[in-house]
Amino acid sequence: MCRSTGFGYTSSNLSQGSYDLFYNEWVVGWPAAGETVTAEMVLFCLQNTTALPYFVQVIAASPADLDSSPDNNPSGIPAEDDEALVTLASFQQPVGSDSRCYVFFKCQ
């Protein structure tokens, strides 16, 4: 799931399936047609000076996804509807003035 450095894993809350920390993969299983599944990841940052991209993509689909190709994008820039990028922007106060490392999401 995660294609980024700068984060450490704390925990996850999945609406379905399991998360493999070693491979950074969320195995969703078989959601019903039209069903929404979610993964909430709790991460801690390893630095707070630069924005951190968090890229995810579907790596396998069955039946086949007709309008995209799973696991075909090593660039980290979304090009198909089975990919997403969220950038965590750093909190711009001096270190020690706030316990937060990153405070908002910028979706692309």
Backbone torsions as a table, in degrees:
resi	resn	phi	psi	omega
1	MET	NA	-49.5	-174.9
2	CYS	-88.9	129.0	174.4
3	ARG	-122.0	57.2	-176.3
4	SER	-149.9	151.3	170.4
5	THR	-104.2	169.0	178.8
6	GLY	97.8	-1.3	179.1
7	PHE	-122.6	149.9	169.0
8	GLY	-119.3	143.2	-177.4
9	TYR	-82.2	135.4	174.1
10	THR	-110.8	-56.0	-180.0
11	SER	-163.9	173.8	176.4
12	SER	-143.8	153.8	175.9
13	ASN	-127.9	109.8	-174.6
14	LEU	-108.8	135.9	175.8
15	SER	-74.7	-19.3	-179.7
16	GLN	-163.0	147.1	173.5
17	GLY	88.9	-159.6	-178.0
18	SER	-139.9	157.3	179.5
19	TYR	-114.8	128.4	178.0
20	ASP	-100.4	105.2	-176.5
21	LEU	-63.4	-38.0	-178.2
22	PHE	-61.5	-45.7	-178.4
23	TYR	-94.3	-4.6	-175.2
24	ASN	54.3	49.1	-178.8
25	GLU	-125.5	134.8	172.5
26	TRP	-100.2	113.3	177.2
27	VAL	-91.5	105.6	-171.7
28	VAL	-76.5	-37.1	-174.3
29	GLY	94.1	-138.9	-173.3
30	TRP	-123.6	81.7	175.5
31	PRO	-67.5	150.3	177.3
32	ALA	-69.5	157.7	177.2
33	ALA	-55.0	128.0	179.1
34	GLY	82.2	-5.2	-179.3
35	GLU	-74.9	141.8	175.6
36	THR	-101.0	131.2	174.9
37	VAL	-120.0	147.9	-175.9
38	THR	-133.1	152.5	173.2
39	ALA	-130.0	120.7	175.2
40	GLU	-105.6	119.4	-178.1
41	MET	-106.0	133.5	174.0
42	VAL	-107.2	114.4	-176.4
43	LEU	-121.9	158.2	169.5
44	PHE	-119.1	146.9	-176.6
45	CYS	-88.3	147.4	179.1
46	LEU	-96.6	-6.7	175.8
47	GLN	-160.7	160.4	-179.7
48	ASN	-136.7	35.1	-178.5
49	THR	-106.7	-20.7	-179.2
50	THR	-133.0	158.6	176.1
51	ALA	-66.4	145.2	-178.2
52	LEU	-118.8	120.1	176.6
53	PRO	-80.8	144.9	176.4
54	TYR	-129.8	101.5	-174.9
55	PHE	-102.0	134.9	175.9
56	VAL	-132.5	151.9	174.6
57	GLN	-153.9	154.1	174.0
58	VAL	-68.8	132.3	-179.9
59	ILE	-104.9	-15.1	176.2
60	ALA	-158.2	144.9	178.9
61	ALA	-143.9	140.3	175.9
62	SER	-146.0	122.1	2.0
63	PRO	-67.2	171.1	-177.1
64	ALA	-56.5	142.7	175.3
65	ASP	-84.3	113.7	-172.4
66	LEU	-74.8	-21.2	-177.1
67	ASP	-111.6	13.1	174.3
68	SER	-159.5	165.3	-179.6
69	SER	-117.2	111.3	-179.2
70	PRO	-59.2	145.7	173.3
71	ASP	55.5	44.3	-178.3
72	ASN	-121.7	13.9	-174.2
73	ASN	-128.5	95.9	177.0
74	PRO	-84.2	-3.1	-173.0
75	SER	-75.1	-27.1	-176.1
76	GLY	83.7	6.1	177.5
77	ILE	-114.4	117.6	-176.7
78	PRO	-58.0	133.4	179.0
79	ALA	-129.7	-11.6	-178.6
80	GLU	-135.9	170.3	-176.8
81	ASP	-76.7	-1.5	176.2
82	ASP	-101.3	20.3	-178.4
83	GLU	-133.7	152.9	177.7
84	ALA	-151.2	153.4	177.2
85	LEU	-135.4	127.7	173.1
86	VAL	-120.5	133.6	177.2
87	THR	-110.7	124.5	175.0
88	LEU	-89.1	120.1	-179.2
89	ALA	-93.6	139.7	-175.5
90	SER	-69.8	150.5	176.6
91	PHE	-77.4	125.4	-168.6
92	GLN	-93.3	39.9	172.4
93	GLN	-112.7	156.2	180.0
94	PRO	-57.7	147.7	178.4
95	VAL	-57.1	136.6	179.5
96	GLY	96.3	-15.6	-178.6
97	SER	-86.2	-13.7	-179.2
98	ASP	-156.6	143.3	-177.9
99	SER	-80.6	-10.9	-178.9
100	ARG	-78.1	144.0	176.8
101	CYS	-97.4	-46.3	178.6
102	TYR	-134.1	137.8	-171.5
103	VAL	-121.5	-9.5	178.5
104	PHE	-150.1	158.6	178.3
105	PHE	-103.6	141.8	170.8
106	LYS	-120.2	110.2	-176.6
107	CYS	-88.6	142.6	176.7
108	GLN	-124.9	NA	NA
